[in-house]
Amino acid sequence: MDLRMPGTDGITATRRTLTVGPATSVVALTAFDDDGHLYPALAAGACGSLVKDTPPAALLAAVRRAADGQAPLQP
């Protein structure tokens, strides 16, 4: 879930997604690697967070970890 997108923000979209599909795993995707973006995403129900410049193979691995019930977080 992109945290900054037109129309609605990723925090609101995450909450809405999890209301409709509570078993869904949401991984926040952001250009900002600070706590000010991470904590609201996790509070909204995201299981993890990645920065947008994550290499494709690492992004795919993170999505797979989220699907397996793990919390993909970057340092």
All heavy atoms as TSV, in Angstrom:
chain	resi	resn	atom	element	x	y	z
A	1	MET	N	N	0.846	-1.168	0.000
A	1	MET	CA	C	0.000	0.000	0.000
A	1	MET	C	C	0.897	1.238	0.000
A	1	MET	O	O	1.700	1.412	0.902
A	1	MET	CB	C	-0.866	-0.015	1.256
A	1	MET	CG	C	-1.768	1.183	1.396
A	1	MET	SD	S	-3.114	1.227	0.218
A	1	MET	CE	C	-4.063	-0.181	0.729
A	2	ASP	N	N	0.755	2.049	-1.018
A	2	ASP	CA	C	1.485	3.309	-1.069
A	2	ASP	C	C	0.880	4.246	-0.028
A	2	ASP	O	O	-0.342	4.419	0.030
A	2	ASP	CB	C	1.373	3.899	-2.472
A	2	ASP	CG	C	2.295	5.074	-2.702
A	2	ASP	OD1	O	2.883	5.594	-1.730
A	2	ASP	OD2	O	2.422	5.492	-3.857
A	3	LEU	N	N	1.696	4.853	0.809
A	3	LEU	CA	C	1.165	5.726	1.848
A	3	LEU	C	C	0.782	7.097	1.331
A	3	LEU	O	O	-0.049	7.765	1.926
A	3	LEU	CB	C	2.182	5.861	2.997
A	3	LEU	CG	C	2.446	4.574	3.773
A	3	LEU	CD1	C	3.398	4.844	4.935
A	3	LEU	CD2	C	1.147	3.949	4.276
A	4	ARG	N	N	1.368	7.503	0.218
A	4	ARG	CA	C	1.017	8.800	-0.381
A	4	ARG	C	C	0.547	8.564	-1.802
A	4	ARG	O	O	1.331	8.200	-2.679
A	4	ARG	CB	C	2.222	9.724	-0.388
A	4	ARG	CG	C	2.568	10.215	0.979
A	4	ARG	CD	C	3.343	11.483	0.864
A	4	ARG	NE	N	3.511	12.065	2.177
A	4	ARG	CZ	C	4.208	13.133	2.411
A	4	ARG	NH1	N	4.803	13.757	1.419
A	4	ARG	NH2	N	4.322	13.606	3.620
A	5	MET	N	N	-0.749	8.775	-1.999
A	5	MET	CA	C	-1.318	8.595	-3.337
A	5	MET	C	C	-2.479	9.559	-3.488
A	5	MET	O	O	-3.022	10.044	-2.492
A	5	MET	CB	C	-1.752	7.149	-3.551
A	5	MET	CG	C	-2.698	6.616	-2.514
A	5	MET	SD	S	-2.928	4.854	-2.753
A	5	MET	CE	C	-3.770	4.460	-1.243
A	6	PRO	N	N	-2.857	9.862	-4.698
A	6	PRO	CA	C	-3.946	10.809	-4.913
A	6	PRO	C	C	-5.300	10.217	-4.519
A	6	PRO	O	O	-5.511	9.009	-4.584
A	6	PRO	CB	C	-3.892	11.086	-6.425
A	6	PRO	CG	C	-3.153	9.943	-7.007
A	6	PRO	CD	C	-2.253	9.404	-5.930
A	7	GLY	N	N	-6.178	11.074	-4.058
A	7	GLY	CA	C	-7.538	10.649	-3.722
A	7	GLY	C	C	-7.708	10.288	-2.269
A	7	GLY	O	O	-8.589	10.789	-1.599
A	8	THR	N	N	-6.876	9.417	-1.772
A	8	THR	CA	C	-6.885	9.053	-0.356
A	8	THR	C	C	-5.474	8.651	0.038
A	8	THR	O	O	-4.668	8.309	-0.812
A	8	THR	CB	C	-7.894	7.912	-0.062
A	8	THR	OG1	O	-8.037	7.759	1.349
A	8	THR	CG2	C	-7.440	6.606	-0.658
A	9	ASP	N	N	-5.188	8.707	1.307
A	9	ASP	CA	C	-3.855	8.319	1.748
A	9	ASP	C	C	-3.820	6.830	2.069
A	9	ASP	O	O	-4.857	6.189	2.247
A	9	ASP	CB	C	-3.433	9.145	2.967
A	9	ASP	CG	C	-4.321	8.888	4.160
A	9	ASP	OD1	O	-5.364	9.570	4.289
A	9	ASP	OD2	O	-3.986	7.995	4.964
A	10	GLY	N	N	-2.649	6.279	2.154
A	10	GLY	CA	C	-2.482	4.848	2.380
A	10	GLY	C	C	-2.953	4.388	3.746
A	10	GLY	O	O	-3.349	3.228	3.910
A	11	ILE	N	N	-2.933	5.260	4.728
A	11	ILE	CA	C	-3.408	4.905	6.071
A	11	ILE	C	C	-4.908	4.642	6.015
A	11	ILE	O	O	-5.402	3.616	6.495
A	11	ILE	CB	C	-3.073	6.016	7.082
A	11	ILE	CG1	C	-1.572	6.311	7.114
A	11	ILE	CG2	C	-3.618	5.671	8.461
A	11	ILE	CD1	C	-0.686	5.154	7.489
A	12	THR	N	N	-5.640	5.572	5.414
A	12	THR	CA	C	-7.087	5.411	5.269
A	12	THR	C	C	-7.406	4.196	4.410
A	12	THR	O	O	-8.287	3.396	4.741
A	12	THR	CB	C	-7.707	6.680	4.653
A	12	THR	OG1	O	-7.415	7.788	5.512
A	12	THR	CG2	C	-9.204	6.542	4.474
A	13	ALA	N	N	-6.689	4.038	3.322
A	13	ALA	CA	C	-6.924	2.892	2.431
A	13	ALA	C	C	-6.620	1.571	3.134
A	13	ALA	O	O	-7.329	0.584	2.930
A	13	ALA	CB	C	-6.087	3.033	1.162
A	14	THR	N	N	-5.598	1.551	3.973
A	14	THR	CA	C	-5.282	0.337	4.732
A	14	THR	C	C	-6.425	-0.007	5.676
A	14	THR	O	O	-6.876	-1.158	5.738
A	14	THR	CB	C	-3.962	0.509	5.517
A	14	THR	OG1	O	-2.896	0.658	4.573
A	14	THR	CG2	C	-3.689	-0.678	6.425
A	15	ARG	N	N	-6.914	0.983	6.407
A	15	ARG	CA	C	-8.045	0.742	7.324
A	15	ARG	C	C	-9.258	0.208	6.566
A	15	ARG	O	O	-9.904	-0.743	7.001
A	15	ARG	CB	C	-8.407	2.024	8.058
A	15	ARG	CG	C	-7.443	2.398	9.136
A	15	ARG	CD	C	-7.974	3.563	9.974
A	15	ARG	NE	N	-6.947	4.009	10.883
A	15	ARG	CZ	C	-6.337	5.190	10.802
A	15	ARG	NH1	N	-6.663	6.060	9.865
A	15	ARG	NH2	N	-5.406	5.515	11.673
A	16	ARG	N	N	-9.567	0.831	5.438
A	16	ARG	CA	C	-10.728	0.397	4.642
A	16	ARG	C	C	-10.533	-1.022	4.115
A	16	ARG	O	O	-11.466	-1.829	4.132
A	16	ARG	CB	C	-10.961	1.359	3.488
A	16	ARG	CG	C	-11.491	2.706	3.919
A	16	ARG	CD	C	-11.667	3.622	2.728
A	16	ARG	NE	N	-12.103	4.939	3.156
A	16	ARG	CZ	C	-12.074	6.010	2.392
A	16	ARG	NH1	N	-11.640	5.923	1.131
A	16	ARG	NH2	N	-12.493	7.176	2.851
A	17	THR	N	N	-9.353	-1.303	3.630
A	17	THR	CA	C	-9.058	-2.635	3.099
A	17	THR	C	C	-9.247	-3.696	4.171
A	17	THR	O	O	-9.862	-4.739	3.934
A	17	THR	CB	C	-7.615	-2.691	2.555
A	17	THR	OG1	O	-7.498	-1.748	1.481
A	17	THR	CG2	C	-7.247	-4.071	2.067
A	18	LEU	N	N	-8.733	-3.431	5.368
A	18	LEU	CA	C	-8.809	-4.412	6.442
A	18	LEU	C	C	-10.212	-4.524	7.034
A	18	LEU	O	O	-10.555	-5.552	7.615
A	18	LEU	CB	C	-7.770	-4.098	7.512
A	18	LEU	CG	C	-6.322	-4.255	7.013
A	18	LEU	CD1	C	-5.329	-3.773	8.063
A	18	LEU	CD2	C	-6.037	-5.678	6.600
A	19	THR	N	N	-11.023	-3.490	6.860
A	19	THR	CA	C	-12.420	-3.575	7.282
A	19	THR	C	C	-13.175	-4.539	6.381
A	19	THR	O	O	-13.959	-5.363	6.842
A	19	THR	CB	C	-13.086	-2.179	7.243
A	19	THR	OG1	O	-12.412	-1.338	8.184
A	19	THR	CG2	C	-14.552	-2.256	7.598
A	20	VAL	N	N	-12.918	-4.459	5.093
A	20	VAL	CA	C	-13.585	-5.313	4.115
A	20	VAL	C	C	-12.986	-6.727	4.116
A	20	VAL	O	O	-13.715	-7.712	4.010
A	20	VAL	CB	C	-13.476	-4.696	2.698
A	20	VAL	CG1	C	-14.038	-5.631	1.650
A	20	VAL	CG2	C	-14.193	-3.361	2.654
A	21	GLY	N	N	-11.678	-6.811	4.234
A	21	GLY	CA	C	-11.001	-8.111	4.208
A	21	GLY	C	C	-10.029	-8.224	5.360
A	21	GLY	O	O	-8.828	-8.022	5.175
A	22	PRO	N	N	-10.507	-8.517	6.563
A	22	PRO	CA	C	-9.637	-8.512	7.740
A	22	PRO	C	C	-8.474	-9.498	7.681
A	22	PRO	O	O	-7.492	-9.334	8.386
A	22	PRO	CB	C	-10.583	-8.844	8.897
A	22	PRO	CG	C	-11.849	-9.312	8.292
A	22	PRO	CD	C	-11.882	-8.865	6.877
A	23	ALA	N	N	-8.554	-10.500	6.833
A	23	ALA	CA	C	-7.457	-11.466	6.720
A	23	ALA	C	C	-6.381	-11.011	5.728
A	23	ALA	O	O	-5.386	-11.696	5.535
A	23	ALA	CB	C	-8.007	-12.826	6.302
A	24	THR	N	N	-6.581	-9.850	5.120
A	24	THR	CA	C	-5.632	-9.320	4.149
A	24	THR	C	C	-4.353	-8.864	4.843
A	24	THR	O	O	-4.404	-8.281	5.914
A	24	THR	CB	C	-6.257	-8.120	3.402
A	24	THR	OG1	O	-7.462	-8.544	2.784
A	24	THR	CG2	C	-5.317	-7.551	2.361
A	25	SER	N	N	-3.229	-9.111	4.235
A	25	SER	CA	C	-1.945	-8.606	4.741
A	25	SER	C	C	-1.578	-7.372	3.930
A	25	SER	O	O	-1.486	-7.441	2.707
A	25	SER	CB	C	-0.852	-9.660	4.593
A	25	SER	OG	O	-1.125	-10.773	5.396
A	26	VAL	N	N	-1.373	-6.263	4.608
A	26	VAL	CA	C	-1.015	-5.011	3.951
A	26	VAL	C	C	0.418	-4.657	4.327
A	26	VAL	O	O	0.767	-4.619	5.509
A	26	VAL	CB	C	-1.956	-3.862	4.381
A	26	VAL	CG1	C	-1.503	-2.532	3.789
A	26	VAL	CG2	C	-3.388	-4.168	3.982
A	27	VAL	N	N	1.235	-4.409	3.321
A	27	VAL	CA	C	2.599	-3.933	3.525
A	27	VAL	C	C	2.633	-2.486	3.039
A	27	VAL	O	O	2.296	-2.207	1.890
A	27	VAL	CB	C	3.626	-4.784	2.748
A	27	VAL	CG1	C	5.030	-4.230	2.940
A	27	VAL	CG2	C	3.554	-6.238	3.188
A	28	ALA	N	N	3.025	-1.571	3.912
A	28	ALA	CA	C	3.106	-0.155	3.553
A	28	ALA	C	C	4.339	0.072	2.688
A	28	ALA	O	O	5.403	-0.486	2.940
A	28	ALA	CB	C	3.183	0.696	4.808
A	29	LEU	N	N	4.175	0.899	1.688
A	29	LEU	CA	C	5.269	1.244	0.779
A	29	LEU	C	C	5.397	2.762	0.776
A	29	LEU	O	O	4.427	3.468	0.500
A	29	LEU	CB	C	4.953	0.732	-0.629
A	29	LEU	CG	C	6.055	0.827	-1.665
A	29	LEU	CD1	C	7.247	-0.033	-1.258
A	29	LEU	CD2	C	5.538	0.392	-3.020
A	30	THR	N	N	6.571	3.264	1.116
A	30	THR	CA	C	6.744	4.701	1.250
A	30	THR	C	C	8.126	5.148	0.795
A	30	THR	O	O	9.070	4.349	0.787
A	30	THR	CB	C	6.500	5.151	2.717
A	30	THR	OG1	O	6.641	6.564	2.810
A	30	THR	CG2	C	7.442	4.467	3.671
A	31	ALA	N	N	8.220	6.398	0.424
A	31	ALA	CA	C	9.507	6.978	0.062
A	31	ALA	C	C	10.254	7.448	1.311
A	31	ALA	O	O	11.434	7.772	1.252
A	31	ALA	CB	C	9.304	8.158	-0.886
A	32	PHE	N	N	9.563	7.467	2.443
A	32	PHE	CA	C	10.121	7.988	3.682
A	32	PHE	C	C	10.403	6.848	4.656
A	32	PHE	O	O	9.534	6.031	4.922
A	32	PHE	CB	C	9.143	8.984	4.308
A	32	PHE	CG	C	8.720	10.050	3.345
A	32	PHE	CD1	C	7.525	9.930	2.645
A	32	PHE	CD2	C	9.519	11.150	3.103
A	32	PHE	CE1	C	7.136	10.894	1.737
A	32	PHE	CE2	C	9.139	12.117	2.195
A	32	PHE	CZ	C	7.946	11.990	1.508
A	33	ASP	N	N	11.595	6.800	5.193
A	33	ASP	CA	C	11.954	5.718	6.102
A	33	ASP	C	C	12.038	6.201	7.554
A	33	ASP	O	O	12.955	5.882	8.280
A	33	ASP	CB	C	13.258	5.045	5.670
A	33	ASP	CG	C	14.452	5.988	5.693
A	33	ASP	OD1	O	14.257	7.204	5.886
A	33	ASP	OD2	O	15.576	5.518	5.539
A	34	ASP	N	N	11.028	6.969	7.962
A	34	ASP	CA	C	11.037	7.492	9.322
A	34	ASP	C	C	9.848	6.949	10.119
A	34	ASP	O	O	8.878	6.451	9.563
A	34	ASP	CB	C	10.991	9.027	9.297
A	34	ASP	CG	C	9.757	9.544	8.592
A	34	ASP	OD1	O	8.716	9.657	9.257
A	34	ASP	OD2	O	9.837	9.807	7.374
A	35	ASP	N	N	9.959	7.055	11.428
A	35	ASP	CA	C	8.924	6.543	12.317
A	35	ASP	C	C	7.582	7.252	12.129
A	35	ASP	O	O	6.541	6.664	12.367
A	35	ASP	CB	C	9.368	6.676	13.775
A	35	ASP	CG	C	10.547	5.787	14.110
A	35	ASP	OD1	O	10.850	4.877	13.308
A	35	ASP	OD2	O	11.165	6.003	15.165
A	36	GLY	N	N	7.621	8.503	11.701
A	36	GLY	CA	C	6.395	9.263	11.493
A	36	GLY	C	C	5.502	8.674	10.411
A	36	GLY	O	O	4.308	8.930	10.386
A	37	HIS	N	N	6.062	7.899	9.516
A	37	HIS	CA	C	5.275	7.217	8.493
A	37	HIS	C	C	5.024	5.758	8.866
A	37	HIS	O	O	3.988	5.200	8.541
A	37	HIS	CB	C	5.974	7.295	7.133
A	37	HIS	CG	C	5.945	8.656	6.545
A	37	HIS	ND1	N	6.864	9.633	6.867
A	37	HIS	CD2	C	5.094	9.227	5.673
A	37	HIS	CE1	C	6.571	10.737	6.207
A	37	HIS	NE2	N	5.506	10.519	5.471
A	38	LEU	N	N	5.983	5.149	9.546
A	38	LEU	CA	C	5.864	3.745	9.911
A	38	LEU	C	C	4.780	3.507	10.960
A	38	LEU	O	O	3.912	2.659	10.773
A	38	LEU	CB	C	7.202	3.219	10.427
A	38	LEU	CG	C	7.188	1.809	11.019
A	38	LEU	CD1	C	6.787	0.785	9.966
A	38	LEU	CD2	C	8.535	1.478	11.623
A	39	TYR	N	N	4.820	4.237	12.055
A	39	TYR	CA	C	3.891	3.973	13.156
A	39	TYR	C	C	2.423	4.132	12.778
A	39	TYR	O	O	1.610	3.277	13.120
A	39	TYR	CB	C	4.235	4.814	14.373
A	39	TYR	CG	C	5.557	4.424	15.012
A	39	TYR	CD1	C	6.361	5.370	15.612
A	39	TYR	CD2	C	6.011	3.110	15.009
A	39	TYR	CE1	C	7.572	5.028	16.193
A	39	TYR	CE2	C	7.228	2.760	15.581
A	39	TYR	CZ	C	7.997	3.715	16.174
A	39	TYR	OH	O	9.192	3.367	16.750
A	40	PRO	N	N	2.028	5.180	12.054
A	40	PRO	CA	C	0.622	5.263	11.645
A	40	PRO	C	C	0.196	4.111	10.734
A	40	PRO	O	O	-0.930	3.617	10.824
A	40	PRO	CB	C	0.525	6.609	10.914
A	40	PRO	CG	C	1.645	7.416	11.470
A	40	PRO	CD	C	2.744	6.422	11.734
A	41	ALA	N	N	1.100	3.657	9.876
A	41	ALA	CA	C	0.781	2.529	8.992
A	41	ALA	C	C	0.554	1.261	9.809
A	41	ALA	O	O	-0.405	0.519	9.575
A	41	ALA	CB	C	1.896	2.313	7.974
A	42	LEU	N	N	1.424	1.010	10.782
A	42	LEU	CA	C	1.258	-0.164	11.627
A	42	LEU	C	C	0.001	-0.044	12.491
A	42	LEU	O	O	-0.721	-1.022	12.679
A	42	LEU	CB	C	2.506	-0.369	12.497
A	42	LEU	CG	C	3.796	-0.690	11.738
A	42	LEU	CD1	C	4.970	-0.775	12.701
A	42	LEU	CD2	C	3.658	-1.958	10.914
A	43	ALA	N	N	-0.275	1.149	12.992
A	43	ALA	CA	C	-1.480	1.363	13.800
A	43	ALA	C	C	-2.745	1.144	12.975
A	43	ALA	O	O	-3.777	0.709	13.507
A	43	ALA	CB	C	-1.475	2.768	14.401
A	44	ALA	N	N	-2.671	1.423	11.676
A	44	ALA	CA	C	-3.821	1.218	10.793
A	44	ALA	C	C	-4.007	-0.254	10.442
A	44	ALA	O	O	-5.035	-0.640	9.895
A	44	ALA	CB	C	-3.651	2.043	9.513
A	45	GLY	N	N	-3.002	-1.078	10.753
A	45	GLY	CA	C	-3.130	-2.510	10.505
A	45	GLY	C	C	-2.135	-3.111	9.534
A	45	GLY	O	O	-2.172	-4.305	9.265
A	46	ALA	N	N	-1.246	-2.281	8.978
A	46	ALA	CA	C	-0.225	-2.831	8.086
A	46	ALA	C	C	0.653	-3.797	8.878
A	46	ALA	O	O	0.948	-3.569	10.051
A	46	ALA	CB	C	0.626	-1.714	7.480
A	47	CYS	N	N	1.074	-4.864	8.225
A	47	CYS	CA	C	1.907	-5.853	8.913
A	47	CYS	C	C	3.385	-5.556	8.755
A	47	CYS	O	O	4.218	-6.171	9.412
A	47	CYS	CB	C	1.598	-7.259	8.410
A	47	CYS	SG	S	2.078	-7.562	6.703
A	48	GLY	N	N	3.726	-4.615	7.881
A	48	GLY	CA	C	5.118	-4.288	7.648
A	48	GLY	C	C	5.251	-3.035	6.810
A	48	GLY	O	O	4.253	-2.425	6.433
A	49	SER	N	N	6.480	-2.669	6.517
A	49	SER	CA	C	6.738	-1.450	5.759
A	49	SER	C	C	8.038	-1.579	4.987
A	49	SER	O	O	9.018	-2.141	5.487
A	49	SER	CB	C	6.820	-0.262	6.720
A	49	SER	OG	O	7.098	0.924	6.027
A	50	LEU	N	N	8.035	-1.040	3.771
A	50	LEU	CA	C	9.212	-1.028	2.910
A	50	LEU	C	C	9.349	0.344	2.279
A	50	LEU	O	O	8.357	1.043	2.082
A	50	LEU	CB	C	9.075	-2.064	1.791
A	50	LEU	CG	C	8.872	-3.513	2.193
A	50	LEU	CD1	C	8.506	-4.338	0.972
A	50	LEU	CD2	C	10.112	-4.061	2.854
A	51	VAL	N	N	10.573	0.709	1.933
A	51	VAL	CA	C	10.770	1.944	1.182
A	51	VAL	C	C	10.639	1.639	-0.308
A	51	VAL	O	O	10.864	0.509	-0.749
A	51	VAL	CB	C	12.126	2.614	1.508
A	51	VAL	CG1	C	12.135	3.135	2.942
A	51	VAL	CG2	C	13.283	1.691	1.262
A	52	LYS	N	N	10.282	2.657	-1.065
A	52	LYS	CA	C	9.980	2.468	-2.486
A	52	LYS	C	C	11.175	2.026	-3.323
A	52	LYS	O	O	10.990	1.445	-4.385
A	52	LYS	CB	C	9.382	3.742	-3.075
A	52	LYS	CG	C	7.980	3.992	-2.604
A	52	LYS	CD	C	7.384	5.200	-3.286
A	52	LYS	CE	C	5.951	5.407	-2.824
A	52	LYS	NZ	N	5.343	6.560	-3.487
A	53	ASP	N	N	12.381	2.291	-2.855
A	53	ASP	CA	C	13.530	1.877	-3.658
A	53	ASP	C	C	14.034	0.476	-3.277
A	53	ASP	O	O	15.143	0.085	-3.631
A	53	ASP	CB	C	14.660	2.907	-3.586
A	53	ASP	CG	C	15.204	3.105	-2.180
A	53	ASP	OD1	O	14.682	2.500	-1.219
A	53	ASP	OD2	O	16.172	3.883	-2.041
A	54	THR	N	N	13.193	-0.306	-2.631
A	54	THR	CA	C	13.519	-1.693	-2.324
A	54	THR	C	C	13.719	-2.458	-3.631
A	54	THR	O	O	12.888	-2.359	-4.536
A	54	THR	CB	C	12.374	-2.343	-1.512
A	54	THR	OG1	O	12.212	-1.628	-0.289
A	54	THR	CG2	C	12.652	-3.801	-1.219
A	55	PRO	N	N	14.795	-3.195	-3.754
A	55	PRO	CA	C	15.015	-3.966	-4.989
A	55	PRO	C	C	13.857	-4.949	-5.232
A	55	PRO	O	O	13.264	-5.470	-4.282
A	55	PRO	CB	C	16.320	-4.726	-4.712
A	55	PRO	CG	C	17.006	-3.936	-3.649
A	55	PRO	CD	C	15.916	-3.344	-2.810
A	56	PRO	N	N	13.527	-5.197	-6.488
A	56	PRO	CA	C	12.388	-6.062	-6.815
A	56	PRO	C	C	12.408	-7.425	-6.119
A	56	PRO	O	O	11.380	-7.878	-5.625
A	56	PRO	CB	C	12.482	-6.216	-8.337
A	56	PRO	CG	C	13.168	-4.964	-8.791
A	56	PRO	CD	C	14.149	-4.642	-7.700
A	57	ALA	N	N	13.544	-8.072	-6.051
A	57	ALA	CA	C	13.607	-9.389	-5.414
A	57	ALA	C	C	13.286	-9.296	-3.925
A	57	ALA	O	O	12.593	-10.153	-3.368
A	57	ALA	CB	C	14.981	-10.014	-5.619
A	58	ALA	N	N	13.750	-8.236	-3.263
A	58	ALA	CA	C	13.468	-8.046	-1.841
A	58	ALA	C	C	12.003	-7.689	-1.622
A	58	ALA	O	O	11.389	-8.106	-0.630
A	58	ALA	CB	C	14.373	-6.961	-1.260
A	59	LEU	N	N	11.426	-6.930	-2.546
A	59	LEU	CA	C	10.005	-6.594	-2.461
A	59	LEU	C	C	9.156	-7.851	-2.581
A	59	LEU	O	O	8.231	-8.076	-1.788
A	59	LEU	CB	C	9.642	-5.584	-3.558
A	59	LEU	CG	C	8.205	-5.109	-3.620
A	59	LEU	CD1	C	7.799	-4.423	-2.333
A	59	LEU	CD2	C	8.020	-4.169	-4.790
A	60	LEU	N	N	9.480	-8.690	-3.534
A	60	LEU	CA	C	8.755	-9.944	-3.711
A	60	LEU	C	C	8.893	-10.829	-2.471
A	60	LEU	O	O	7.916	-11.415	-1.999
A	60	LEU	CB	C	9.260	-10.680	-4.952
A	60	LEU	CG	C	8.581	-11.999	-5.274
A	60	LEU	CD1	C	7.080	-11.825	-5.460
A	60	LEU	CD2	C	9.203	-12.616	-6.516
A	61	ALA	N	N	10.087	-10.906	-1.918
A	61	ALA	CA	C	10.305	-11.705	-0.705
A	61	ALA	C	C	9.487	-11.154	0.457
A	61	ALA	O	O	8.925	-11.924	1.243
A	61	ALA	CB	C	11.788	-11.727	-0.352
A	62	ALA	N	N	9.382	-9.840	0.561
A	62	ALA	CA	C	8.598	-9.222	1.631
A	62	ALA	C	C	7.112	-9.528	1.472
A	62	ALA	O	O	6.417	-9.805	2.459
A	62	ALA	CB	C	8.832	-7.717	1.647
A	63	VAL	N	N	6.618	-9.493	0.261
A	63	VAL	CA	C	5.209	-9.829	0.008
A	63	VAL	C	C	4.954	-11.287	0.389
A	63	VAL	O	O	3.938	-11.607	1.020
A	63	VAL	CB	C	4.833	-9.546	-1.463
A	63	VAL	CG1	C	3.477	-10.142	-1.809
A	63	VAL	CG2	C	4.848	-8.051	-1.724
A	64	ARG	N	N	5.879	-12.141	0.055
A	64	ARG	CA	C	5.730	-13.563	0.428
A	64	ARG	C	C	5.766	-13.742	1.941
A	64	ARG	O	O	5.001	-14.532	2.490
A	64	ARG	CB	C	6.812	-14.392	-0.249
A	64	ARG	CG	C	6.563	-14.539	-1.738
A	64	ARG	CD	C	7.593	-15.426	-2.388
A	64	ARG	NE	N	7.233	-15.651	-3.777
A	64	ARG	CZ	C	8.106	-15.751	-4.763
A	64	ARG	NH1	N	9.406	-15.682	-4.511
A	64	ARG	NH2	N	7.702	-15.945	-5.990
A	65	ARG	N	N	6.650	-13.014	2.627
A	65	ARG	CA	C	6.698	-13.092	4.090
A	65	ARG	C	C	5.387	-12.607	4.696
A	65	ARG	O	O	4.869	-13.213	5.641
A	65	ARG	CB	C	7.876	-12.281	4.643
A	65	ARG	CG	C	9.211	-12.975	4.451
A	65	ARG	CD	C	10.323	-12.372	5.301
A	65	ARG	NE	N	10.389	-10.928	5.290
A	65	ARG	CZ	C	11.074	-10.190	4.418
A	65	ARG	NH1	N	11.743	-10.774	3.450
A	65	ARG	NH2	N	11.083	-8.883	4.510
A	66	ALA	N	N	4.845	-11.520	4.171
A	66	ALA	CA	C	3.559	-11.000	4.671
A	66	ALA	C	C	2.459	-12.030	4.466
A	66	ALA	O	O	1.627	-12.256	5.353
A	66	ALA	CB	C	3.214	-9.690	3.971
A	67	ALA	N	N	2.448	-12.678	3.311
A	67	ALA	CA	C	1.440	-13.705	3.025
A	67	ALA	C	C	1.581	-14.901	3.959
A	67	ALA	O	O	0.593	-15.578	4.261
A	67	ALA	CB	C	1.545	-14.156	1.565
A	68	ASP	N	N	2.792	-15.125	4.464
A	68	ASP	CA	C	3.050	-16.218	5.406
A	68	ASP	C	C	2.810	-15.809	6.856
A	68	ASP	O	O	3.102	-16.565	7.773
A	68	ASP	CB	C	4.486	-16.724	5.267
A	68	ASP	CG	C	4.692	-17.547	4.009
A	68	ASP	OD1	O	3.696	-18.056	3.453
A	68	ASP	OD2	O	5.856	-17.687	3.585
A	69	GLY	N	N	2.315	-14.579	7.062
A	69	GLY	CA	C	1.997	-14.115	8.407
A	69	GLY	C	C	3.149	-13.451	9.134
A	69	GLY	O	O	3.059	-13.171	10.324
A	70	GLN	N	N	4.235	-13.171	8.435
A	70	GLN	CA	C	5.380	-12.498	9.049
A	70	GLN	C	C	5.252	-10.996	8.858
A	70	GLN	O	O	4.404	-10.506	8.119
A	70	GLN	CB	C	6.674	-13.012	8.432
A	70	GLN	CG	C	6.877	-14.511	8.643
A	70	GLN	CD	C	8.107	-15.000	7.915
A	70	GLN	OE1	O	9.090	-14.297	7.772
A	70	GLN	NE2	N	8.045	-16.231	7.416
A	71	ALA	N	N	6.122	-10.247	9.526
A	71	ALA	CA	C	6.111	-8.791	9.461
A	71	ALA	C	C	7.353	-8.284	8.741
A	71	ALA	O	O	8.411	-8.135	9.347
A	71	ALA	CB	C	6.054	-8.206	10.868
A	72	PRO	N	N	7.248	-8.033	7.441
A	72	PRO	CA	C	8.413	-7.528	6.707
A	72	PRO	C	C	8.680	-6.054	7.024
A	72	PRO	O	O	7.898	-5.184	6.680
A	72	PRO	CB	C	8.021	-7.716	5.245
A	72	PRO	CG	C	6.531	-7.707	5.239
A	72	PRO	CD	C	6.097	-8.233	6.571
A	73	LEU	N	N	9.761	-5.811	7.711
A	73	LEU	CA	C	10.152	-4.443	8.061
A	73	LEU	C	C	11.597	-4.230	7.660
A	73	LEU	O	O	12.432	-5.105	7.824
A	73	LEU	CB	C	10.026	-4.195	9.576
A	73	LEU	CG	C	8.615	-4.229	10.136
A	73	LEU	CD1	C	8.678	-4.252	11.660
A	73	LEU	CD2	C	7.830	-3.031	9.663
A	74	GLN	N	N	11.871	-3.040	7.146
A	74	GLN	CA	C	13.249	-2.692	6.831
A	74	GLN	C	C	13.814	-1.900	8.012
A	74	GLN	O	O	13.083	-1.171	8.667
A	74	GLN	CB	C	13.320	-1.843	5.570
A	74	GLN	CG	C	13.004	-2.628	4.324
A	74	GLN	CD	C	13.084	-1.789	3.080
A	74	GLN	OE1	O	12.676	-0.647	3.088
A	74	GLN	NE2	N	13.588	-2.370	2.009
A	75	PRO	N	N	15.118	-2.034	8.259
A	75	PRO	CA	C	15.707	-1.278	9.370
A	75	PRO	C	C	15.603	0.216	9.137
A	75	PRO	O	O	15.512	0.676	8.039
A	75	PRO	CB	C	17.170	-1.718	9.369
A	75	PRO	CG	C	17.324	-2.763	8.340
A	75	PRO	CD	C	16.073	-2.860	7.564
